[in-house]
Amino acid sequence: MTRFIAPVLVLALLGACSPPVESGLHGYAEGDFVSLAPDLTGRIIETTLREGDPVSAGDPAFRLDDTDARAALAAAQAQLAVATAQFDDAAAGARDPEIAAARELLAQANAARTLANADLVRARELFAQGHVSQARIDQAQSAADAADAQVSEMRQRLNLVQLPARENQLRALQAAVAAAQAAVERAEFVLSQRAVTVPFDGRVERQIRYPGEQASPALPVYSILPEGAVHAVVFIPEPELAATPVGTRFAVSCDACGAGLMATITRIDDEAQFTAPFIYSDSERARLVYRAEARFDANPPPPGTPLRLEVR
């Protein structure tokens, strides 16, 4: 009779020494942090946020040195002014003083023609009276013809002066104005990128760089946790996978969790893993688990907080 009791006592003692079987799932809170960096490389001259500060979209975060950007903008604006003035000048045609000068030249040519024609008439009369030779007639005729030609030239010049520039020239000048305007807009954009603002609501987690240091797209200045960017990472044992599909709701408990906190499974990895990256329970060790993510209904705990989840 005694030899049968001993094994039973041994098994009972071994059972008493085994760790208790835990129910529910384990995991931790994880934050999707965003690095705030400038689009262009530059030296930081001012930072306005501090670690732990709550921030809203549009809040100023930091400024880079903008000396070169302001100079480039001024040069682009000056080039636009030059191109615009050239186009306006060509489109308007000659100025009033230039037109007046052309009209004066035409009047002088008309006066010279009148004089030449009068001289030709007198020469013909004198030739008829036998006082001058044919050569004098030819000379007077040549002077009258030259005066007529001069009048025609001055009249054509006046017409040209009063016309605007040629269509092709105007199109070229208009294109130059458009190019200058684009250069101004580009310079304004580059200048605006020297002052960086926060793109979303959240909280400053860490300041990475400070005034005097270089920042670039690969060298961020802040690490920010956007509002609503904390989720739960859950490890589902393989035997419980079928009973815990996407959409399963859990009651979440932790030291920093508020009462009644709930979370919903939003995705489950396709491949299993044998050990969770963080072990919170001896009963979870060396088990085949699937990594899943769950979204909190409200007021998530801080990233890194260990969690315990019970199916509801």
Rosetta blueprint (number, residue, H / E / L):
1 M L
2 T H
3 R H
4 F H
5 I H
6 A H
7 P H
8 V H
9 L H
10 V H
11 L H
12 A H
13 L H
14 L H
15 G H
16 A H
17 C H
18 S L
19 P L
20 P L
21 V L
22 E L
23 S L
24 G L
25 L E
26 H E
27 G E
28 Y E
29 A E
30 E E
31 G E
32 D L
33 F L
34 V E
35 S E
36 L E
37 A L
38 P L
39 D L
40 L L
41 T L
42 G E
43 R E
44 I E
45 I E
46 E E
47 T E
48 T L
49 L L
50 R L
51 E L
52 G L
53 D L
54 P E
55 V E
56 S L
57 A L
58 G L
59 D L
60 P E
61 A E
62 F E
63 R E
64 L E
65 D L
66 D L
67 T H
68 D H
69 A H
70 R H
71 A H
72 A H
73 L H
74 A H
75 A H
76 A H
77 Q H
78 A H
79 Q H
80 L H
81 A H
82 V H
83 A H
84 T H
85 A H
86 Q H
87 F H
88 D H
89 D H
90 A H
91 A H
92 A H
93 G L
94 A L
95 R L
96 D H
97 P H
98 E H
99 I H
100 A H
101 A H
102 A H
103 R H
104 E H
105 L H
106 L H
107 A H
108 Q H
109 A H
110 N H
111 A H
112 A H
113 R H
114 T H
115 L H
116 A H
117 N H
118 A H
119 D H
120 L H
121 V H
122 R H
123 A H
124 R H
125 E H
126 L H
127 F H
128 A H
129 Q L
130 G L
131 H L
132 V L
133 S L
134 Q H
135 A H
136 R H
137 I H
138 D H
139 Q H
140 A H
141 Q H
142 S H
143 A H
144 A H
145 D H
146 A H
147 A H
148 D H
149 A H
150 Q H
151 V H
152 S H
153 E H
154 M H
155 R H
156 Q H
157 R H
158 L H
159 N H
160 L H
161 V H
162 Q H
163 L L
164 P L
165 A L
166 R L
167 E H
168 N H
169 Q H
170 L H
171 R H
172 A H
173 L H
174 Q H
175 A H
176 A H
177 V H
178 A H
179 A H
180 A H
181 Q H
182 A H
183 A H
184 V H
185 E H
186 R H
187 A H
188 E H
189 F H
190 V H
191 L H
192 S H
193 Q L
194 R L
195 A E
196 V E
197 T E
198 V L
199 P L
200 F L
201 D L
202 G E
203 R E
204 V E
205 E E
206 R E
207 Q E
208 I L
209 R L
210 Y L
211 P L
212 G L
213 E L
214 Q E
215 A E
216 S E
217 P L
218 A L
219 L E
220 P L
221 V L
222 Y E
223 S E
224 I E
225 L E
226 P E
227 E L
228 G L
229 A L
230 V E
231 H E
232 A E
233 V E
234 V E
235 F E
236 I E
237 P E
238 E H
239 P H
240 E H
241 L L
242 A L
243 A L
244 T L
245 P L
246 V L
247 G L
248 T L
249 R E
250 F E
251 A E
252 V E
253 S E
254 C L
255 D L
256 A L
257 C L
258 G L
259 A L
260 G L
261 L L
262 M E
263 A E
264 T E
265 I E
266 T E
267 R E
268 I E
269 D L
270 D L
271 E L
272 A L
273 Q E
274 F L
275 T L
276 A L
277 P L
278 F L
279 I L
280 Y L
281 S L
282 D H
283 S H
284 E H
285 R L
286 A L
287 R L
288 L L
289 V E
290 Y E
291 R E
292 A E
293 E E
294 A E
295 R E
296 F E
297 D L
298 A L
299 N L
300 P L
301 P L
302 P L
303 P L
304 G L
305 T L
306 P E
307 L E
308 R E
309 L E
310 E E
311 V E
312 R L
